Amino acid sequence: MLEEEGIVVALQGALAEVEAQPKAGCGSCSARGGCGTALVARLFPQRGRRFLARNEAGAVPGDRVVIGLDEGAMQWASVLLYLLPLLGLIGGALLGDALARQWGGGSTELWSVLTGAAGMALVFGSIRARLGQKQDSRFQAVVLRILPGPVVGLGAVPRGPGSADSLNLQKK
């Protein structure tokens, strides 16, 4: 299970909108002064990413949570969105080259480019038609657990032993 920490910012029915804070991937090593990746990270700072996750842990806005996504689903999504379109591009280009040579249609490169783009577009369209309309729960993130302690600045109500919501205080 791939896991990421985040903060619940809103609830939408059975789903929680979770904002994951970007992690500094670099900048802490001794080579940060001459590192191109650190320079790019400073030029293009990342903002928090928001996810809709099934709220199986019962989180409320302001809670720090861990969300998870099945690794197998992530690998399958990568195959669908990276490998299959690439195969469509290569297959379309090879088909265009073969057709241009058979028909003697002049520039084989032009045919390869056009049919390669068409093959890739056909694969993307097929993926969208097949998966775009239905909600596949394999690709849905899940709130796995609520982390202890409030998030400062969001008006979160502390949870757990000793917090105001657990003491059953009555007005006098």
C-alpha positions in Angstrom: 0.0 0.0 0.0 1.4 3.4 -1.0 0.8 5.9 1.9 0.8 9.7 2.1 0.1 12.0 5.0 -2.4 14.8 4.6 -5.0 17.0 6.2 -8.7 16.6 5.7 -10.0 19.9 4.3 -13.6 19.0 3.6 -16.1 16.1 3.5 -18.2 15.2 0.5 -20.6 12.5 1.5 -18.6 9.3 2.2 -15.5 10.9 0.7 -12.9 13.1 2.4 -11.0 15.8 0.5 -7.4 15.5 1.7 -4.6 17.9 1.0 -1.2 16.2 0.9 1.7 18.5 1.8 4.6 18.4 -0.6 7.7 16.8 0.8 11.1 18.3 0.2 12.8 15.7 -2.0 16.1 17.5 -1.9 17.9 20.5 -0.5 19.2 18.8 2.6 22.3 17.1 1.2 25.7 18.7 0.9 25.4 19.0 -2.9 22.4 21.3 -2.9 24.5 24.3 -4.0 25.4 22.6 -7.3 22.4 20.4 -7.8 20.1 21.1 -10.7 17.1 19.3 -9.1 17.4 21.6 -6.0 17.4 24.7 -8.3 14.3 23.5 -10.2 12.6 22.9 -6.9 13.3 26.4 -5.8 12.1 27.9 -9.1 8.9 25.9 -9.1 7.7 25.4 -5.6 5.1 22.6 -5.2 1.7 23.3 -3.8 -0.3 20.8 -1.8 -2.2 18.2 -3.9 -5.8 17.4 -3.1 -7.3 13.9 -3.3 -10.7 12.5 -2.7 -10.4 9.5 -0.5 -13.0 7.0 0.9 -13.4 8.1 4.5 -13.3 4.7 6.1 -11.6 6.0 9.3 -14.3 8.6 10.0 -12.0 11.6 9.7 -13.4 15.2 10.1 -12.0 18.4 8.6 -8.8 19.4 10.3 -7.7 15.9 11.1 -4.2 14.8 10.1 -4.6 11.5 8.2 -2.8 8.8 6.3 -4.3 8.0 2.9 -3.4 4.9 1.0 -3.6 3.5 -2.6 -3.1 -0.1 -3.6 0.3 -0.6 -5.3 -1.1 -3.0 -7.8 -3.7 -0.5 -8.9 -1.0 2.2 -9.2 1.1 -0.2 -11.4 -2.0 -1.0 -13.6 -2.8 2.7 -14.0 0.8 3.3 -15.1 0.5 0.6 -17.7 -2.8 2.0 -19.0 -1.6 5.6 -19.1 2.0 5.2 -20.2 2.8 1.9 -21.9 -0.4 1.3 -23.9 -0.4 4.8 -25.6 3.3 4.4 -26.3 2.6 1.0 -28.0 -0.2 2.7 -30.0 2.2 5.4 -31.1 4.8 2.9 -32.2 2.3 0.6 -33.8 0.6 3.4 -35.7 4.0 4.7 -36.9 5.0 1.3 -38.2 1.6 0.8 -39.9 1.9 4.2 -41.5 5.4 3.4 -42.8 4.3 0.1 -44.2 1.2 1.6 -45.9 3.3 4.4 -47.4 5.8 2.0 -48.8 3.0 -0.3 -50.2 1.1 2.5 -51.8 4.1 4.5 -52.9 2.6 7.5 -51.1 5.7 9.6 -51.1 7.2 10.6 -47.7 7.0 7.7 -45.3 7.9 10.0 -42.4 4.8 12.0 -42.8 2.6 8.9 -42.9 4.4 7.5 -39.8 3.9 10.7 -37.8 0.2 11.0 -38.8 -0.7 7.3 -38.2 1.5 7.2 -35.0 -0.4 10.2 -33.5 -3.7 8.6 -34.6 -2.7 5.3 -32.9 -1.9 7.0 -29.7 -5.1 9.1 -29.8 -7.1 5.9 -30.4 -5.6 4.2 -27.4 -6.2 7.3 -25.2 -9.8 7.4 -26.4 -10.3 3.7 -25.7 -9.0 4.1 -22.2 -11.2 7.1 -21.6 -14.3 5.4 -23.0 -13.7 2.3 -20.9 -12.7 3.8 -17.6 -13.9 7.4 -17.8 -17.6 6.8 -17.0 -17.3 4.3 -14.2 -15.9 4.7 -10.7 -13.4 1.9 -10.2 -12.8 1.5 -6.5 -9.3 0.0 -7.1 -8.1 3.5 -8.2 -9.7 5.3 -5.2 -7.5 6.4 -2.3 -8.6 5.4 1.2 -8.2 7.2 4.5 -6.3 4.5 6.5 -6.0 6.1 9.9 -6.2 9.4 11.8 -2.9 10.7 13.2 -2.9 12.1 16.7 -2.7 15.8 17.4 -4.5 18.8 15.9 -3.4 20.7 12.9 -2.5 24.3 13.9 -4.2 27.0 12.0 -7.2 25.1 10.7 -9.4 25.4 13.7 -9.2 21.7 14.4 -10.7 20.3 17.5 -8.2 18.1 19.4 -9.2 14.4 19.7 -8.3 11.8 22.2 -8.0 11.5 26.0 -8.0 14.8 27.8 -9.3 16.9 24.9 -12.3 19.2 25.4 -14.5 17.0 23.2 -13.8 13.9 25.3 -14.4 15.3 28.8 -18.2 15.6 28.6 -18.1 19.1 30.2 -21.5 20.5 31.1 -22.4 24.2 31.4 -23.3 25.3 34.9 
